[in-house]
Amino acid sequence: RVITIPQRMHANHRRVQVTERELRRGLGRAPTKKELASAVHMSETQLDRCLNSMGQKCFSLDQEIKNNRKPGSGSSHDTMYDILENRKGDKEGSITQVLLREDLVETLFRVLDRDAAVLVMLRYGLVDSSKLPPGFDGHLTIAQVSQLAGIKPDKIRRKLLGSLQKLKSTMVREWHDFEKSIG
């Protein structure tokens, strides 16, 4: 995932850096936070947020890092993704599966109303089994979803079909937008 920082934040940070250098030259010392905030027309809180957001380090999961703790390997260079992947238990699934699941759930709630999204999640096993009553695990049948939701099975079936149709049309639209953006 790409984490973008707004352009105005870059501009504000650049302005803070330039002003800080000018104040340092003019005052002969490092300016206080209050002096710097006043000079760039920001509150001290805004100044802190600007400096903190630009001071964060971002790492790519694909970036090669040296892994001295990997036994039995001639090459001790791995990616962060490899290391995280190995730390996950088989029960929880791979990092890729977890990220895909999160993206899917986020899309469901973005496209569908809350009730429809929850019904789809129940039907297709996207809800954590520990949060379900005993006897309900994984992919649920329409009857089981009906029992949990307290709605008749026919109405569940219609809602699920309508939700899937809405998701399909949204996916087609987003795919065409994606193709235009790269084409």
PESUL-V47668 format. One record per residue. N is the residue number from 0. RES is the residue in one letter. PHI is phi in degrees with one decimal (none if undefined). Layout:
N_RES_PHI, N_RES_PHI
This chain:
0_R_none, 1_V_-97.5, 2_I_-105.3, 3_T_-98.3, 4_I_-108.3, 5_P_-55.2, 6_Q_-58.3, 7_R_-63.6, 8_M_-68.7, 9_H_-62.6, 10_A_-63.9, 11_N_-63.3, 12_H_-64.3, 13_R_-62.3, 14_R_-62.4, 15_V_-63.1, 16_Q_-62.1, 17_V_-63.2, 18_T_-65.0, 19_E_-62.4, 20_R_-62.9, 21_E_-64.0, 22_L_-65.9, 23_R_-60.8, 24_R_-66.0, 25_G_-69.7, 26_L_-88.3, 27_G_76.6, 28_R_-154.6, 29_A_-72.4, 30_P_-70.2, 31_T_-74.8, 32_K_-61.7, 33_K_-65.8, 34_E_-64.2, 35_L_-66.6, 36_A_-61.3, 37_S_-64.7, 38_A_-68.0, 39_V_-98.8, 40_H_59.8, 41_M_-130.7, 42_S_-79.3, 43_E_-64.1, 44_T_-64.7, 45_Q_-63.4, 46_L_-61.6, 47_D_-59.9, 48_R_-62.1, 49_C_-62.6, 50_L_-66.9, 51_N_-67.7, 52_S_-67.9, 53_M_-83.1, 54_G_-87.1, 55_Q_-70.2, 56_K_-98.2, 57_C_-112.5, 58_F_-124.2, 59_S_-90.0, 60_L_-67.6, 61_D_-92.5, 62_Q_-68.2, 63_E_-76.9, 64_I_-128.4, 65_K_-85.8, 66_N_-116.2, 67_N_-75.8, 68_R_-92.0, 69_K_-86.9, 70_P_-76.6, 71_G_67.9, 72_S_-117.7, 73_G_-64.3, 74_S_-104.2, 75_S_-96.7, 76_H_-99.6, 77_D_-133.7, 78_T_-99.2, 79_M_-59.5, 80_Y_-59.4, 81_D_-60.9, 82_I_-66.0, 83_L_-64.4, 84_E_-60.5, 85_N_-72.1, 86_R_-81.3, 87_K_-76.4, 88_G_-78.7, 89_D_-61.7, 90_K_-62.2, 91_E_-81.4, 92_G_90.6, 93_S_-79.0, 94_I_-58.2, 95_T_-59.4, 96_Q_-64.2, 97_V_-63.9, 98_L_-65.8, 99_L_-62.8, 100_R_-62.2, 101_E_-61.0, 102_D_-62.9, 103_L_-64.5, 104_V_-63.4, 105_E_-60.6, 106_T_-65.0, 107_L_-57.5, 108_F_-73.6, 109_R_-75.8, 110_V_-90.2, 111_L_-103.3, 112_D_-72.7, 113_R_-56.3, 114_D_-62.3, 115_A_-65.3, 116_A_-63.2, 117_V_-65.1, 118_L_-61.5, 119_V_-63.8, 120_M_-62.2, 121_L_-64.1, 122_R_-62.9, 123_Y_-105.1, 124_G_71.5, 125_L_-96.5, 126_V_-100.4, 127_D_-59.1, 128_S_-60.2, 129_S_-69.2, 130_K_-91.6, 131_L_-97.9, 132_P_-63.5, 133_P_-55.9, 134_G_94.2, 135_F_-110.8, 136_D_-151.6, 137_G_67.5, 138_H_-69.5, 139_L_-99.3, 140_T_-75.3, 141_I_-62.0, 142_A_-63.5, 143_Q_-66.4, 144_V_-61.9, 145_S_-59.6, 146_Q_-63.2, 147_L_-67.8, 148_A_-83.5, 149_G_73.1, 150_I_-124.8, 151_K_-61.5, 152_P_-56.7, 153_D_-62.8, 154_K_-68.6, 155_I_-60.8, 156_R_-58.3, 157_R_-64.3, 158_K_-63.7, 159_L_-63.9, 160_L_-62.1, 161_G_-63.0, 162_S_-66.0, 163_L_-64.8, 164_Q_-62.9, 165_K_-64.9, 166_L_-62.6, 167_K_-61.9, 168_S_-65.9, 169_T_-66.2, 170_M_-62.9, 171_V_-61.9, 172_R_-62.1, 173_E_-66.3, 174_W_-64.3, 175_H_-64.2, 176_D_-62.3, 177_F_-63.4, 178_E_-61.8, 179_K_-63.7, 180_S_-69.1, 181_I_-95.1, 182_G_-89.0
